[in-house]
Amino acid sequence: MKKQLVVVTGMSGAGKTLAIRAFEVLDLYCIDNLPPDLIPETVKLWQRPKAKLEDVAIVVDVRAGQFFSDFMKDFKALAKTDSGFAKARILFLDASDTVLVRRFKETRRRHPLFQKGKSITDSIGEERRLLSPMRENAHKIIDTTSLEPIGLRREIAQYFGPGRAKDSLVVTVVSFGFKFGIPLDADVVFDVRFLANPHYVQSLKSLDGNSPAVQRYVLSDPLTEPLLERLFDLVDFSIPQYTKEGKAYLTIAIGCTGGRHRSVVVANELGRFLASRGTDVVIEHRDAADSRSI
């Protein structure tokens, strides 16, 4: 049986250290800060006749300096070879610039690209530029802006845990509030702010979209049923195309104003629909518990 080869990369301060620890818990063989040029040679170690093939997670980032520039070329060449692994995949960890700046200030860590005369914001901007090819080619992006360590560990377990070496598409449906920003890992975004807002009903304001009362209210809006019909038709058409393309992970983001009511209801309905079609689906509600949501 072929095993997983996961290349972990992303922005400094976005959680790569926590991620590699999560992979260790999942019993992957983990290598931190490996120069990209050495990845093909490392893979060859697992191709030796007496080698025991294991799941492998390798952290690659800008700490590699000059060795980092040819990473995508080397990775694509590796992906085309019969290495004994299932399709090699890139996990990209990201977070908003504001959160990254705060994390560096709180930990007093030095950004790997920091130079005298530049600000931390300049360093983050330069890192985003260098990492853009990897982000564009990533198989899975995890946004850690509002994600606690336990949440990151849970997501990694969901996507890369036992049995995840197969090539089936995993779809994440995430509800969110536009006032807190679109999720950085969203592949497709739908806006449901035109639906009736339970926030303005006193008895529903403090509840969220998982509440039966809120669900009844949103689903009773005359616009909800035609929205869901069109949404279901679109994903029913699109998902086989993503699978054919070889995409391993797809994030569908459903947004309302605060991410507490309407987006939660619609995300749950979409998740149930996908599950009924046999899709491997994960449902997340990013802002449902946020007291700031409206």
N, C-alpha and C positions, 0 to 999 in steps of 0.2 A: 504493500500500500504506500502510495506517495505521501510525503509529509509536507509540512508548511515551511516556507522560507519567507519571513516577514522582515522587511527593512523599515525600521522606525526612524523617522526624521521629523523635522518641523522647527518651529521658532524656539529660540532659547527662552526658557521660562514658561513654556507651554505644557511641561509635564513629562518630558522624555525619561527622566530618571524614575518617576513614579511608574511610567509605562513599562519600562524594562523590568522593574520589580514585579509588576503584575504578570508579565510573561514568565518570570521565574516561578511564580506560584502555579502557573499552568504547566510547569515542567518543560518549558522550552529551553534549549541551550542558548544562553544569551551572551552576546559580545557587545561591549560598549565602546563607542568612539573608534570604530575600525576605519582606517583609510579606505576609501572606495576602491582603489586599485587592488586591494587585497581580497575583495569579496570573491572574485572568481577562484583565486587560489584557496580561499577558505572552503568554498563549496567542493573543491576537488578532494579535500580531506574526507568528506562524507561519501565520495565515490570510490574510495579504496575498497577492495574486496572484503577485507575484514572489518571495515568500519560499520558501526551500528548507526543506521540512519535515524536521526532525531529531528523533531521540530526545532527550527532555529529562528531566533530573533536577533537582528543586528542593528545597532544604533549608528547612524551616519549623519553628521551635521557639519556646520561650518567650522567646527574646531579642527577639522581635517585640513583647513587652509588650502594650499595650492593643489592638494590632491583631490579636492572636492569638485573642481570644474568639469571633469569628464564623467561625473557619476552617471548621468542619464544614458550616455552612450554605452558605458560598461553594463549598466543594468539591463538595457534593452537587448544587448548581445547575450547576456546571461539568460534572459527570459526565453530566448529562442533555442537554447540548448536543452538537451535531455539530461538534466542534472540529477534526476531521481526525486526531485521535489515536485509537488504540485506547483501550479503557476506562481512564480515569485510575485509578491505583493508589497506595495508601499503603503505604510500607515503614516499619515501626516498629522501632527498635532499643532493646533493653532489657537490663538486667543487674540482678543482685541488689543490694540496698541496701549490703550489706557490701562488695562489690566496687567500687561507685560511690564510697563513702566513701574506700576505699583509693586509688583512682585520683586523686581530687582531692587527697589528702594527698601522694601521690608527685609529682604535677606542680606542686603549689602553685598550682593554678588556683583562681580564685574562682567559686563557683557563681553562675549568673546571677540566682538568686532570693535569694541570701544577704543578710541584713540584720543589723545590729548587734543583739545580744541573742538571736539565733537560732543554733542549731547547724547544721552541714552536714546532719545527719539531718532536721532540721525542713525545710530547704530542699528536700531530695529528696522528702519526703512531700508538700509543697505542689505540687511539680512533677508528681508522680504524679496528684494530684487534678486539676490543670489538663489533663493529657494523657489522662485516662481516656477521654473521648469518641473521641479519635483512635485510641487503642489498641483500643477495642472495635470500631471500624470499619476497622481496618487489614486490608489484603489479605494482607500477609505480616509476621510478627514474627520477628526474629532475636535470639536470646538470646546476648549476647556475654560472659556471665559467665565461661566457661572457654574462650572462643574467641580464638585468636591472630590477629593481623592478617592473616596469610596465609589463615587459615580464613574470615575475614569476606569477603575478596576472592573466595575460591573460591565461597562461597555466593551472593554477589551475581552472579557470572558465571553460576552455574547457573540462577538464577531470572530474571535480567534480561538475559542475554547475547544474542547474535545469534539471531533467530528467536523470541524470547520475547514478542513483541507479540501473539501469538495468544491466544485465550481458553481454551485447554485447561487442565485442572486438573493442577497439579504436586503430587505427593504426596511428602512427606518422611517416611521411617520412621526414627526415631532410638531407639537403645537407650540406657539410662541406669541409674544406681544411685540408689535411693531415699535412701540415706544421704547423697548429695550434692545432693539436692533435685530436684524435678520440673522439667523444662525450661520456662522461662517462655513459650516459643513453642508449647507443646503445645496442640493443639485437642482431641485424644482421647488418653486414657491407659489403658493396660492393665497390670495387675500380674501377673507370672508367677513370683512368689516361692514359689508352692506346688509348683513343679517341683523335681525332685531337683537338689541343688546340687553341681556338680563341685568346688567349693572344698574339700570334705571328702574328696576323693580325692587322695592325695599326688601321684600322677603327672600329675594334671590341674590342680592348684592354680595353677601358674605360667603356664598357657596361657590363651588367651582363646577366645571363642566362634567365632572364625574357624578354629580348629584342628579338623581332621577328627576327632581323638580326642574333643574336647569335644562336637562336633556329634553324634557317634554316641551319646555318653553321654546327652545331653539328649533326643535323639529316641527313645531306647530307653525312656524313662520312659513307662509306660502312660497317663499323663495328657496327654502332649504331643500325640498324634495327635488326640484329641477336642477339645483346646484349639484346635489349628490349624484343624480343620474348622469350628468355630463362629466363629473369628476371620475366616477366609476368607469364610464366608457373610455375616457382618456387613458387612465392607468391600465385598463384592460388591453388597450391597443399598444401602449408604450412599453410596458414591462417585457413582453417577449422580444421587442427590438433591443432593449438594453441587454437582455440575456444573450441574444444573438451576437451582439457587439463584444461580449466577453466581460461586461461589467460585473464586478463581484458584489458591490455595495451601492445602494441608492438611497439618498435621503430626501424625503418629500416633506417640506415644511408648510404648515397651515397656520396662517397668522390672523389675529384680530388685534384690537387696540392694545389690550394688556395681557393677552394670552391666558386669561383665566376662565372664560366662559365659552364663547362661540367656537374658537379654534380647537378647544379640548373636545367638544361634542363632535365636530366634523372629523377631527383626527381619529377619534374612537370609531366612528362609523366607517371611515376609510380603512382602518386597521382590520375591522371585522370583515369587511368585504374582501380584502386581500387574503386574509386567513381562509375564508371560504373558498377561494380559488387555489388553495394549496401553496400560497406564497409564504416564504419564511419571513415573517414580519416582526418588527420590534416597535412598540409604541412608547413615546416619551412625551412628557408635558413639562417643558422647560420652565415656564413662568406661572404655572397654575397655582402654586403655593405662595407666590410673591405678594406680600401685603400691599405693594405699590400698584398692583394691576388694577385696571378699571375696565 
